[in-house]
């Protein structure tokens, strides 16, 4: 029997309004926590500019994580736009995504502090921790996409049958890319790993409407 024929959880289904509202609140809190790491430096008169410039790792970490949270929110919005109703399994997968997103302020503070203080070992630990959260977050998205690909009864009628199958590939790429970024940071170069971590949200931003839609647009441009 396929997942579409499984009606055991049908009585637990509900509209997506509460899940979306709760998720939006979590994303808003995470964004706010990122801002709290931007501190006004304590400095002598005339030293404000130098003190601000010395905090560049904090700004870089903030921009990277802000983009990452923003892209995850766009992905979440696009995903639930295609969902007609939610069941218990989908709620658990969604909570997994939110659990991972909520870790971003912590690892952002780790990276900014380590780079600011300049200890190479601490930088490697912090970058690998950030990359690990990226791996975990990508795995939770893979879980959510896989669940939706197996439970088409939860989707809106207009959603293409292969949409969430393609999204699984997109999430799997994230697992691999963040794992590689972590290894690069530990074994080769922390700056190179930071570049990869900055580029990944850009890729996911460009494909935030779905990997299936991105491939379709690229084919039409040829």
N, C-alpha and C positions, 0 to 999 in steps of 0.2 A: 504494500500500500504506500502511496506517495504521501508527502507531507500535506499536500493540498486536500487529501481525503481524510486527514486526521481532524476530527471534530471534538476531541477530548477537552480542548482548552477553549472551545467556542463560548462557553458561558462566562469566561473571564475577560472577554474582549470589551473594549471601550473606545471612545473616540480619543484622538491624540492630543487634545487640548491641554490636559493636565501635564502630560509628559513634556510637551513643548514648553509650557510655562515654567515648569520646574527646571528644565534644562537651560532655558534662557537666563533664569536667575543664577544658576551656577556659573555660566559663562560670564555674566556681569560681575559676579563676586571675584572670579579669577582675574579679570581685567583690572579690577580695582586693586587687588593685592599686588599685581605687577607694578602699578604706579607707586605704591608705598615704598618700593625699594629705591626710588629716585629721591635722594636726600639733599637738602641744602648743606653744602660743605661749610665747616667751621674754618675760618681763615682770618688772618690779620688784614687790616685796611690796605687796599691796593692789591690784594692777592686773590680776589674773587675769580678773575678770568683763568688764572693758572689752576686754581683748585677745581673749577668746572671742567677744564680740559683734561685734567688728571683722572676724571671720572668716566672717561670714554668707554671703558669696559662695561660699566653699568648701563650706559645708553645703548650700546650694541646688543647687550643681552636683553634689554627691554624691547627694542625694536624687533629682534628675532622672535621673542616669545609672544609679543603682541600680534605679529603677523601669523604666528602659529595658532594662537587662540582664535583670531579672526577667521582664518581658513577653516578651522574645525567648526566654528559656528556656521559658516556658509555651507560646509558639507552637511552639517546637522539639519540646517534649514532645508536644503535641497532634498535630503533623504526623506524627511518627514512630510515634505510637500507631496511626495509620491506614495505616502502611506495612508490608507483609508481608515484603518482601525488598529489598535495595539492589543496584544495579549501579554500574558505574564512573561513568556520567553523574550519577547521584544523589550519589555521593560528592564529585564535583567541585563540584556546586551547594552541597552542605553545607559544603565547605571555603570556598567563597566567603562564605557567611553567617558562618562563624567568623572569617575574615580581617577582616571588617568589624566584628564585635563586639569583636575584640581591639584595635581602634583607639580605643574609647571612653575608656579611662583617660587616654590622651594628650590628646584634645580636651577632656575634663573638666578636666584640670589647666590647659589653656590658658584656658578660660573663667573658672575661679575666680581665676586669677592676674590676668587682665586686668581683671575687675570689681573685684577687691580693690585694684588699683593705681590705678584710676579714669581711665586714659587712653582717650578715646573711640575713637580710631583702633584701638588694640589690642583694645578690646571688640568692635568691628565685625569685625575679622579673626578673633578667636577664635570669635564666634558663627557667622560664615559657615563656618568650618572644622568646627564641630560639626554644623551643618546639612548640610554636604557629606557628612560621614560618615553622617548619617541618610539622605541620598539614596542613597548607595552601598549601605548596608545594605538599604534597601527594594528596590533593584534586584536584589540577590542573592536576597532572598526571592521576588521576582517570577520570577527564573530558576528557583528551586527549585519553586515552585508550578506554573509552566508545564511544567516537566519531568514532574512527577507527573500533571498533567492530560493529558499526551500518552502516558503510560506506565501505563495502568491495570493492567497485569499485575503491577506492583509493589505494588499496594494490597491491603488486606484486602477480602474480599468484601462486607462490610457498608457500605463507604464509598459514599456517594451519587455518582453520575456527575458531578454538577455542583459537588461540594464544592470541589475545587481550582481550578475555573474561577472560582468566586466569590472564592476567596482571591487570585487574580491581581488582581482589582479592588481588594481591600483593600491589597495591596502597592503598586499603582499610586497609590492615594490617598496612601500614605506618601511616594512619590517627589515628588508634587506639593506635599504639605503641607510637607515639609522644605525643598524648594526655595523655597517662598513664605516660610517662616520665615527662611531665609538672606537673601533679598532685603529683607524687612522690617528685619532687623538692619542691613544695609548702608546702605539708602536712607532708612529712616524712624526706627525706634526700637529700640534694643537691648533695653530692658525688655519691649517688646511681643513681640519675637522670643523672649525667654526664657520668656514666658508660654506662647507657642505650643509651644515645645519641652517645657515641663512638661506641657501638656495632651495632647499626642500619645501619650505612654506610657499615660495614663489611658484614652484611647479604645481603644488596642490591648489594654489589660488587660481592658476590658469585653467585647471581641470576641475574646478569646484562644482561645475554643473554636471559632472559625471564623466568617467573615462570613455563611456560609449559615445557621448555627445562630442567629446574632444576628438576622437578618432573620425567621427562622421564629418566634423568641420574641416579636419586636415585633408580628408579625401576630396572634399568639394573644392579646396583651394588648388588642387593639382590640375 
